[in-house]
Amino acid sequence: MLAGLDALDALRSEGWDHRRGWEFVRALTARLGRPVIRGDGVEARQLQAAEERMGMALPAALREAYLLFGRRRDLTAAQDRLVMPDQLRRDADGVLVFRVEAQHCASWGVAAEPVGQDDPAVVMETGDGWVPYSDRLSVALVEMVLSEAMFSADEGNVDNRELDGTASAALDTTFERLPLPDLPFWAGMDGPPVRWFAGADVLLRDDGGTWLWVHGRAPAAVQAVRDRLPGEWLMASDSNDFFADGDEPE
């Protein structure tokens, strides 16, 4: 399994704690060669200004995430976007919106009533009103980091493909499920959930049983997944790419 997942492994027996989530973020980013370092977070005064403007205290889990990696666009805004403190708002339903999908097809937020909790539940809106997404805000934020790190990775370290029945079955038997709960897939709220898996130096995301993404520490790790799950990988190199100009066989 990808080194650095010890913090999440502990959750299997000890239960979720948002501080362990941040330990995982630190370990994972270090393992991927892009460690979270001092200065990657927003300044506390920015959060204080947002709280004063909205007349409410931010949930502790959201505050901690901003302070740890809020300025790291590769972890917060490569595809979808973590809302910056000066743009935080509560919508007409009183929901604190903290993340928005790239094409504004979905939003993630914290309902008005439990905002004062340290790690409240998260709701999602895809055009038909707010519905439950995650029991804990920190879970949604850790999943955000996993996804955004994947979308910001070097081209050779990622790939994706359609999930057919054979590949889906092999995914369940070949790779280890991460101890994250099933999360609704915004593009198919009534269908199968988003699930995360891990293998040797790789993380894999199953989008609602329809699409598979892989993020490897190195191209060789991604290729090993292609070998285990053969199919039409969209970023697999053509065999001709291995020949220099003028050296391609006739």
C-alpha positions in Angstrom: 0.0 0.0 0.0 1.1 3.6 -0.5 3.2 4.6 2.4 1.7 7.3 4.6 -1.7 5.8 5.1 -1.1 4.8 8.7 -3.1 7.7 9.9 -6.2 6.5 8.0 -5.5 2.8 8.9 -5.8 3.7 12.6 -9.3 4.9 12.0 -10.4 1.3 11.3 -10.1 0.5 15.0 -10.1 3.9 16.7 -12.8 5.8 14.9 -12.5 9.0 12.8 -10.8 12.0 14.3 -10.3 15.1 12.2 -6.7 15.6 13.6 -5.8 12.2 12.2 -7.1 13.4 8.9 -4.6 16.2 8.9 -1.8 13.8 9.8 -2.8 11.8 6.8 -2.7 14.9 4.6 0.8 15.7 5.8 2.0 12.1 5.3 0.4 11.7 1.9 1.7 15.0 0.4 5.2 14.2 1.7 5.1 10.7 0.1 4.0 12.3 -3.2 6.9 14.7 -3.1 4.8 17.8 -2.4 4.8 18.1 1.4 2.6 20.6 3.2 5.0 23.1 4.7 4.8 26.2 6.9 3.1 29.0 5.0 0.8 26.8 2.9 -2.1 27.9 5.0 -4.1 31.1 5.0 -3.5 33.7 7.8 -5.6 33.5 10.9 -6.6 37.1 10.4 -8.3 36.2 7.1 -10.5 33.7 8.9 -11.3 36.1 11.7 -12.3 38.7 9.1 -14.6 36.1 7.4 -16.2 35.2 10.8 -16.8 38.8 11.6 -18.3 39.5 8.2 -20.7 36.5 8.5 -21.4 36.9 12.2 -20.5 33.3 13.0 -17.6 31.1 14.0 -16.2 28.7 11.4 -16.3 24.9 12.3 -13.0 23.9 13.8 -12.3 21.3 11.1 -12.7 24.0 8.3 -10.5 26.5 10.2 -7.8 23.9 10.7 -7.8 22.9 7.0 -7.5 26.6 5.9 -4.6 27.1 8.4 -2.8 24.0 7.2 -3.1 24.0 3.4 -5.7 26.6 2.4 -3.2 28.4 0.0 -2.2 25.1 -1.8 -4.2 25.2 -5.0 -2.9 21.8 -6.0 -4.7 20.4 -2.9 -7.8 22.7 -3.0 -8.5 24.0 -6.5 -7.0 21.9 -9.3 -10.5 20.8 -10.5 -13.1 21.9 -8.0 -12.5 24.8 -5.7 -12.3 25.4 -2.0 -13.9 28.7 -1.4 -11.4 31.3 0.0 -12.2 32.9 3.3 -13.0 36.3 1.8 -15.6 34.6 -0.4 -17.3 32.4 2.1 -21.0 33.0 2.4 -24.2 31.5 3.7 -26.9 30.9 1.0 -30.6 31.6 1.2 -31.0 28.4 3.2 -28.3 29.4 5.7 -25.9 26.8 4.4 -22.2 27.8 4.7 -20.9 27.0 1.2 -17.2 26.0 1.3 -16.6 24.2 -2.0 -17.8 24.5 -5.5 -17.6 22.2 -8.5 -15.6 23.5 -11.5 -18.6 24.1 -13.7 -20.8 25.1 -10.7 -22.8 21.9 -11.1 -22.5 21.1 -7.4 -21.7 22.8 -4.1 -20.7 21.5 -0.7 -21.7 23.2 2.5 -22.4 23.0 6.2 -26.0 23.4 7.3 -26.8 26.5 9.4 -27.9 24.8 12.7 -24.8 22.7 13.4 -22.2 25.3 12.2 -21.0 25.7 15.7 -19.8 22.1 15.9 -16.1 21.2 15.5 -16.7 18.7 12.8 -20.3 19.0 11.5 -22.1 17.0 8.8 -21.8 18.2 5.1 -24.6 18.6 2.6 -24.4 18.8 -1.2 -26.5 20.7 -3.7 -26.7 19.6 -7.4 -29.7 21.6 -8.5 -32.5 19.9 -6.5 -31.8 21.2 -3.0 -29.4 20.3 -0.3 -29.0 16.6 0.5 -26.7 14.7 3.0 -23.1 14.2 1.8 -20.9 13.2 4.7 -21.3 12.8 8.4 -18.1 14.8 9.1 -16.7 17.9 7.5 -13.1 16.7 7.9 -13.9 13.5 5.8 -15.1 15.7 2.9 -12.0 17.9 3.2 -9.6 14.9 3.2 -11.5 13.5 0.2 -11.0 16.9 -1.5 -7.3 16.7 -0.9 -7.1 13.2 -2.4 -9.1 14.3 -5.5 -7.3 17.7 -6.1 -3.9 16.1 -5.6 -4.8 13.6 -8.3 -6.0 16.2 -10.7 -2.9 18.4 -10.2 -0.4 15.5 -10.6 2.1 15.2 -13.4 0.6 13.7 -16.5 2.6 10.5 -16.3 1.4 9.9 -12.8 -2.3 9.7 -13.5 -4.7 7.9 -15.8 -8.4 7.1 -16.1 -10.8 4.8 -17.9 -14.4 3.6 -18.1 -15.2 1.0 -15.5 -16.7 -2.2 -16.9 -17.9 -5.2 -14.9 -14.6 -7.0 -15.2 -12.5 -4.1 -14.1 -14.9 -3.3 -11.3 -14.7 -6.8 -9.9 -10.9 -6.8 -10.2 -10.8 -3.5 -8.4 -12.5 -4.9 -5.3 -10.3 -8.0 -5.1 -6.9 -6.5 -6.2 -6.8 -3.3 -4.2 -7.4 -2.3 -0.6 -10.3 -0.1 0.2 -9.4 3.1 2.1 -11.2 3.6 5.4 -13.3 6.4 4.1 -17.1 6.2 3.9 -19.0 5.9 0.7 -19.6 9.4 -0.6 -22.3 10.4 -3.1 -21.1 11.0 -6.7 -22.4 14.4 -7.6 -22.9 13.5 -11.3 -25.2 10.5 -10.2 -26.6 11.1 -6.8 -29.0 8.2 -7.0 -26.4 5.7 -8.2 -23.3 4.0 -6.7 -21.0 6.2 -4.5 -17.4 7.4 -4.8 -15.0 4.9 -3.3 -11.2 5.1 -2.8 -8.7 2.3 -3.0 -5.0 1.9 -2.5 -2.2 -0.3 -3.9 1.5 -0.3 -4.2 2.3 3.5 -4.5 -1.1 4.2 -6.0 -4.5 5.6 -5.1 -7.6 4.8 -7.1 -11.0 6.5 -7.2 -14.1 4.7 -8.4 -16.6 7.4 -9.5 -20.1 5.8 -9.0 -19.1 2.5 -10.6 -18.8 4.2 -14.0 -15.3 5.7 -14.1 -11.9 4.9 -12.6 -9.0 7.2 -11.8 -5.5 6.2 -10.7 -2.9 8.5 -9.1 0.6 7.0 -8.7 3.7 8.1 -7.0 5.6 7.4 -10.3 4.7 6.4 -13.8 5.7 2.8 -13.1 3.1 2.5 -10.4 0.4 3.7 -12.8 1.6 1.2 -15.4 1.3 -1.6 -12.9 -2.4 -0.7 -12.4 -2.9 -0.8 -16.2 -1.3 -4.2 -16.3 -3.6 -5.5 -13.5 -6.7 -3.9 -15.0 -6.2 -4.1 -18.8 -8.6 -2.0 -20.9 -8.8 1.3 -22.7 -6.8 3.6 -20.5 -7.1 7.2 -21.9 -3.5 8.3 -21.1 -1.6 5.2 -21.9 1.4 5.8 -24.1 1.2 4.6 -27.7 3.9 2.0 -28.4 5.3 4.4 -31.1 6.1 6.9 -28.3 9.0 4.8 -27.2 10.8 5.4 -30.4 12.8 8.5 -31.1 12.2 10.6 -34.2 13.6 8.7 -37.2 14.1 5.5 -35.2 10.5 4.1 -35.6 10.5 0.8 -37.3 9.1 0.6 -40.8 
